[in-house]
Amino acid sequence: MSKKILVVYYSHSGNTRKLANILAGKCGGGLVEVVPEKAYPTEYRAVVDLAQKELKNGYHPAIKAQVNGIADYDTILVGTPNWCSTIVPPLQTFLESNDFTGKIILPFCTHGGGGAGYIEQTVKRLCPAAKVEHIFASYGSSFTKADVDKWLQQNGFQVK
């Protein structure tokens, strides 16, 4: 059975981007970076303060581009940094803006010590008609090829 796969991610520091690129290469999926219309600050304290405010207020920022033809994909890998134990606001915008009925979603995250937090639960809440699989979490970019391959194989992928 041939699956059409898409890897969608947001990355602030580059760790999630690195993991998303590796995953797309291994599973043969398309790759889309979700970019907010207004960029987040680069200074650590400023981005943390803004993220906390947005998450507390349920703010979901406008994003620059949407994925055309989301209905054509069977499996979507969704990557995010762990911000305040959850998925970043731009990805919340993306997930709320699309219909994932019948899709398989595999969340993945990078973090600075907070692990997966509530990311998997948040994805399930935002995509109730999808089958959301167990999250892959990596401390920064410390993931190994073996870790990535194992997670993909557990989710039915033949890794490249």
C-alpha positions in Angstrom: 0.0 0.0 0.0 1.4 3.3 -1.0 0.9 6.2 1.4 1.1 9.9 0.4 3.0 11.5 3.2 3.5 15.1 4.3 5.9 16.5 6.9 4.7 19.8 8.3 6.7 21.7 10.9 7.5 25.0 12.7 11.0 25.6 13.9 12.3 28.5 15.8 15.9 27.6 16.6 16.5 25.0 13.8 16.3 21.8 15.8 12.8 20.9 14.6 13.7 21.8 11.0 16.6 19.5 11.1 14.5 16.6 12.4 11.7 17.4 9.9 14.2 17.3 7.0 15.5 13.9 8.2 12.0 12.5 8.5 10.9 13.7 5.1 14.0 12.1 3.6 13.4 8.8 5.3 9.7 8.4 4.6 9.7 10.1 1.2 7.2 12.7 2.2 6.7 16.3 1.1 8.0 19.0 3.4 6.2 22.2 4.4 7.4 24.8 7.0 4.6 26.7 8.7 5.7 30.3 9.0 3.7 32.9 11.0 3.0 36.2 9.1 4.8 38.0 12.0 8.1 36.4 13.0 8.8 35.6 16.6 11.6 37.4 18.4 15.0 35.8 18.2 16.0 36.7 21.8 15.2 33.8 24.1 13.4 35.7 26.9 11.3 37.7 24.5 10.1 34.6 22.6 9.3 32.8 25.8 7.3 35.8 27.2 5.4 36.1 23.9 4.7 32.4 23.6 3.4 32.2 27.2 1.1 35.2 26.5 -0.2 33.7 23.2 -0.8 30.3 24.7 -2.5 31.7 27.8 -4.9 33.8 25.6 -5.5 31.0 23.0 -4.1 33.2 20.3 -3.4 31.5 16.9 -1.4 33.7 14.6 -2.0 34.1 10.9 0.4 31.9 8.9 1.9 32.8 5.5 0.9 29.8 3.5 -1.5 26.9 3.7 -1.0 23.4 2.3 -2.9 22.9 -0.9 -4.4 19.4 -1.4 -4.3 18.3 2.2 -7.1 15.9 1.4 -4.6 14.0 -0.9 -2.4 13.0 2.0 -2.9 9.8 4.1 -0.3 10.5 6.8 0.9 13.8 8.2 3.9 14.2 10.4 3.6 17.3 12.5 6.7 18.8 14.1 7.0 21.5 16.8 9.3 22.7 19.4 7.8 22.2 22.9 6.7 25.7 24.0 5.3 25.7 27.5 4.5 22.0 27.3 2.4 22.3 24.1 2.4 22.8 20.4 3.4 26.2 19.1 0.6 28.7 18.2 1.4 28.7 14.4 0.9 25.0 14.2 -2.3 25.3 16.2 -3.5 27.7 13.4 -2.5 25.1 10.8 -4.2 22.2 12.5 -7.4 24.2 13.1 -7.5 25.4 9.5 -7.5 21.9 7.9 -9.8 18.8 7.9 -7.8 15.8 9.0 -10.8 13.3 9.0 -9.5 9.8 8.4 -5.8 10.9 8.4 -3.0 9.5 10.4 -1.0 12.1 12.3 2.4 11.4 13.8 3.5 14.3 16.0 7.2 14.9 16.8 8.9 17.6 18.9 12.2 18.9 20.0 12.6 20.3 23.5 15.0 21.8 25.9 14.2 19.5 28.8 10.4 19.5 28.9 10.0 16.3 27.0 6.8 15.8 25.0 4.7 17.8 27.4 1.0 17.8 26.4 1.7 18.0 22.6 0.2 14.7 21.7 -2.9 15.5 23.7 -3.2 18.9 22.1 -2.9 17.4 18.6 -5.6 14.9 19.5 -7.9 17.8 20.7 -7.2 19.9 17.6 -7.7 16.9 15.2 -10.5 14.8 16.7 -11.3 13.0 13.5 -7.7 11.8 12.9 -5.8 8.9 14.3 -3.0 10.5 16.3 -0.1 8.2 17.0 2.5 8.3 19.8 4.8 11.3 19.7 8.5 11.3 19.0 10.4 13.7 21.3 14.0 14.7 21.1 16.1 16.8 23.5 17.3 19.5 21.1 18.9 17.8 18.1 20.2 14.8 20.2 18.1 12.3 18.3 20.0 9.4 16.6 19.3 7.7 13.3 18.4 4.6 15.2 15.8 6.5 17.3 14.2 8.0 14.3 14.2 4.7 12.3 12.7 2.8 15.3 9.9 5.4 15.6 9.1 5.3 11.9 9.2 1.5 11.8 6.8 1.4 14.8 4.4 3.5 12.7 4.6 1.2 9.7 7.2 2.9 7.6 9.9 1.2 5.5 12.8 3.5 6.3 15.3 4.6 3.6 
